[in-house]
């Protein structure tokens, strides 16, 4: 991050962003590996609340960024120590060789895992569309005050975080299939509100409800992929290595969805983002038939 802040030239900035992206991807994948391992250890759903705290961290980070935007670099550089301190945390340790990992993942049933991956692609298409184009939609479509266009994303994140924190209990009470299908319908209806909104406050309500509707798709996708990976008859360590390999590869689906969501919404909505947001409004209903793979 210091490279990005202090970049002397555009090329250095691009290179710094690329390195940052690689590092973020590694953290993303390994964090989900840790969460899946804990879920297996406890024998109950924890992925939704894990992602909920992840979202809370994002909200805190965004708030700190806004609050410190006027401060000099010297006053904020101590924040860079936070990721270094996290490295000292009590993480689950596993050090298999690449050959061992590949061998233990040789007979993974990838076809049903890909089905679950499609659901995560749909989520990230919606999520990225809201984050990338939501503020622009409020700014271009309505007479939204310039200092309020962020309301397209901030309430969305808050609603997502709250539902994720409650998600463990919801899955235990109703099951993953019901929670996903209800969420998909709520998400599609909220996007309909966004597309047809007569005023910007109505659109903000739509974005807020959208966050609640799609909240648990990603965490339940990781949980389902780990469960489908199987590993019956393997030792606990071997099974976890197998699951780690699956989660590492499965994590690529979120980047596919993020790219598709930002591009499709922008291209289709080049003349009007009302039309652009109609794309995820329809696509998110694909969760309805896919949900059965999460049993």
RAFENVEN-V512617 format. One record per helix or strand of 2 or more residues. SS is the DSSP state (A for helix, B for strand). FROM is the first residue (numbers start at 1). LEN is the number of residues. Records with the same first field share a line. If there is no record, write none. Layout:
SS->FROM-LEN, FROM-LEN
This chain:
A->2-5, 10-33, 47-21, 73-14, 98-7, 110-32, 146-7, 154-21, 176-21, 200-15, 217-13, 236-15, 252-17, 273-22
